[in-house]
Amino acid sequence: MEVVLSIRRVKKGPGRRPQSAKRQRFMELRARGWSILAAAREVGVSRTAGNNWSRGYKIYRHGQVVKTVAPLDRLLVRQISARFLSLEERIVIADLRQAGMTVRGIAVQTGRAPSTISRELRRNARARGPYRPFEAHTKAAGRRARHPKSRLETNIELRRIVGEGLAVRWSPAQISRHLRGKFPARPEMWLCHESIYRAVYEPGSALVRPSPLAPHRTSPLRTGRDHRRAHQKTDRRRPRFEQPVLTIHDRPFAPEDRSTPGEWEGDLIIGKNQGSAIGTLVERTTRTIRLLHLTARDSETLQVALEKRMSDLPPSLLRSITWDQGIEMARHLSIATALNTKIYFCDSHSPWQRGSNENSNGLLRDYFPKGTDLSAHPPEHLLAVENELNNRPRLVLGDRVPANLFAALLLSPEHQVLRR
């Protein structure tokens, strides 16, 4: 009987699909100490593919995790002994089996013992379905792997103490020091903090459970993470903003100097679950407030809103904008060019450097409370709030109204400095 073999190629795919030359080379470079990015570039794949191969990934559906794909198993891409069936041999077995050849006939064609073919089909063929070579190869690699049990799995007392510490939200480092202090003469009860982190990050870990006093936090870690975050060297991090960046220290006036009009401070007030935002701008001299209606919280939306809202001002009343280090201002160079102004950034965790804007955001929370959906407010409502605040007398202005002071600046031929 003449058998026609298929010429199908080895399937490609992410995660734990069978070996390919690129995956094999990638894992070899990683074993030699190469970074994920460098190894990915060397073999010609994207950085995302390299991250998926090294760390695994999650598959989401409707905002819920439906599957966790484990990191690429090194046994799937490593060169193995000839006594094990290779992926190519499994593909041939699948083709011959589908063509109706017997076990002994397959053994003759592949040069393997009939018992080897019989065992392969018995282990990996589905009860009511065809033999799948790719799935069989993955299962075989899993059987070859050695999974030694950790100390937390074998030592019940140690696991109980670690679980109790995590339940009261102790950090892994605190638990590690506690174990050494409590059991100074029992090294088998010692555990480094990295071992605790690995146990917490293990998929389906029993240590990930809400604590009695903080049931809203599912992770026992203070960071709230259930997986390890990638760390990068400082020189490899991508810059947050377009370069170059002007800081608040580059401004030509001191923070307490408010004598020159046209210097603005800006920020965002954030809505429920970080899902909505409103842009806020305050003129430092007159405390005039302007609000930006944002349909999304990203740099492109903010750029369009800023250019539309501030383009009506003369250059002398739009000298600069001082902003927080939020990623929404990533296009600051484009915004500065379009508005013909300068944009300065405050220092990290220094809200007092935008004192007027922080005070105005507090006033705006009367209209837009925290924990509410800010996207529900149309532009007309934002304009009404803006007008109401700008027509409120301010003690810092000598009970004058910001709207009147700003109107006087607009009517002034040279937009001179206001005198109190």
SULRAQUI-V626388 format. One record per backbone hydrogen bond with DSSP energy under -1.0 kcal/mol. CO is the residue of the C=O (numbers start at 1). NH is the residue of the N-H. E is the energy in kcal/mol with one decimal. If there is no record, write none. Layout:
BEGIN
CO|NH|E / CO|NH|E
END
This chain:
BEGIN
20|24|-2.6 / 21|25|-2.3 / 22|26|-2.7 / 23|27|-2.6 / 24|28|-1.8 / 25|29|-2.2 / 26|30|-2.2 / 27|31|-2.0 / 28|32|-1.1 / 29|34|-2.4 / 30|33|-1.5 / 35|39|-2.6 / 36|40|-2.5 / 37|41|-2.3 / 38|42|-2.1 / 39|43|-1.9 / 40|44|-1.1 / 40|45|-2.5 / 46|50|-1.9 / 47|51|-2.4 / 48|52|-2.5 / 49|53|-2.5 / 50|54|-2.1 / 51|55|-3.0 / 52|56|-1.7 / 53|72|-3.0 / 57|69|-2.9 / 59|66|-2.8 / 59|67|-1.3 / 61|64|-1.4 / 64|61|-2.8 / 67|59|-3.1 / 69|57|-2.0 / 73|76|-1.7 / 74|78|-1.2 / 81|84|-1.7 / 86|90|-1.9 / 87|91|-2.1 / 88|92|-1.9 / 89|93|-2.4 / 90|94|-2.3 / 91|95|-2.2 / 92|96|-2.7 / 93|97|-2.6 / 94|98|-2.2 / 95|99|-1.6 / 96|101|-2.2 / 97|100|-1.2 / 102|106|-2.3 / 103|107|-2.2 / 104|108|-2.0 / 105|109|-2.1 / 106|110|-2.4 / 107|111|-1.5 / 107|112|-1.4 / 113|117|-1.7 / 114|118|-2.7 / 115|119|-2.6 / 116|120|-2.1 / 117|121|-2.4 / 118|122|-2.3 / 119|123|-2.4 / 120|124|-2.0 / 121|125|-2.0 / 132|136|-2.3 / 133|137|-2.1 / 134|138|-1.8 / 135|139|-2.1 / 136|140|-2.3 / 137|141|-2.0 / 138|142|-1.9 / 139|143|-1.8 / 140|144|-1.6 / 141|145|-1.2 / 150|154|-1.4 / 151|155|-2.4 / 155|159|-2.2 / 156|160|-2.1 / 157|161|-2.1 / 158|162|-2.4 / 159|163|-2.3 / 160|164|-2.3 / 161|165|-2.2 / 162|166|-2.4 / 163|167|-1.8 / 164|168|-1.1 / 165|170|-2.7 / 166|169|-1.6 / 171|175|-2.3 / 172|176|-2.4 / 173|177|-2.1 / 174|178|-2.2 / 175|179|-2.2 / 176|180|-1.6 / 177|181|-1.9 / 178|182|-2.3 / 179|183|-2.2 / 183|186|-1.2 / 186|189|-2.1 / 187|190|-1.7 / 192|196|-1.1 / 193|197|-2.2 / 194|198|-2.4 / 195|199|-1.8 / 196|200|-2.1 / 197|201|-2.6 / 202|205|-1.7 / 205|208|-1.0 / 207|209|-1.2 / 214|217|-1.9 / 221|224|-1.0 / 233|236|-1.8 / 246|345|-1.9 / 247|250|-1.9 / 248|251|-1.1 / 254|257|-1.5 / 262|319|-1.9 / 262|320|-1.5 / 263|284|-2.9 / 264|322|-2.8 / 265|282|-2.4 / 267|280|-2.9 / 269|278|-1.8 / 271|274|-1.5 / 272|275|-2.1 / 276|271|-3.1 / 278|269|-2.2 / 279|292|-2.8 / 280|267|-1.9 / 281|290|-2.6 / 282|265|-2.4 / 283|287|-2.1 / 288|283|-2.4 / 290|281|-2.3 / 292|279|-1.9 / 298|302|-2.0 / 299|303|-2.3 / 300|304|-2.1 / 301|305|-2.3 / 302|306|-2.8 / 303|307|-2.3 / 304|308|-2.0 / 305|309|-2.3 / 306|310|-2.5 / 310|313|-1.3 / 314|317|-1.8 / 315|318|-1.3 / 319|342|-1.1 / 320|264|-2.6 / 321|344|-2.6 / 322|266|-2.9 / 323|346|-2.2 / 326|329|-1.7 / 327|330|-1.5 / 329|332|-1.0 / 330|242|-1.4 / 331|335|-2.2 / 332|336|-2.7 / 333|337|-2.0 / 334|338|-2.3 / 335|339|-2.4 / 336|341|-1.7 / 342|321|-2.3 / 344|323|-3.0 / 345|248|-2.0 / 347|350|-1.1 / 350|353|-1.6 / 351|354|-2.0 / 354|358|-2.5 / 355|359|-2.2 / 356|360|-2.1 / 357|361|-2.4 / 358|362|-1.5 / 359|363|-1.6 / 360|364|-2.3 / 361|365|-1.1 / 363|366|-1.4 / 364|367|-1.4 / 364|368|-2.4 / 372|272|-2.2 / 373|376|-1.1 / 374|377|-1.4 / 378|382|-1.7 / 379|383|-2.2 / 380|384|-1.8 / 381|385|-2.2 / 382|386|-2.4 / 383|387|-2.4 / 384|388|-2.1 / 385|389|-2.3 / 386|390|-2.2 / 387|391|-1.0 / 389|392|-1.4 / 390|403|-2.9 / 394|399|-2.3 / 395|398|-2.0 / 400|394|-2.0 / 401|405|-2.0 / 402|406|-2.5 / 403|407|-2.1 / 404|408|-2.1 / 405|409|-1.7 / 406|410|-2.0 / 407|411|-1.9 / 408|412|-1.4
END
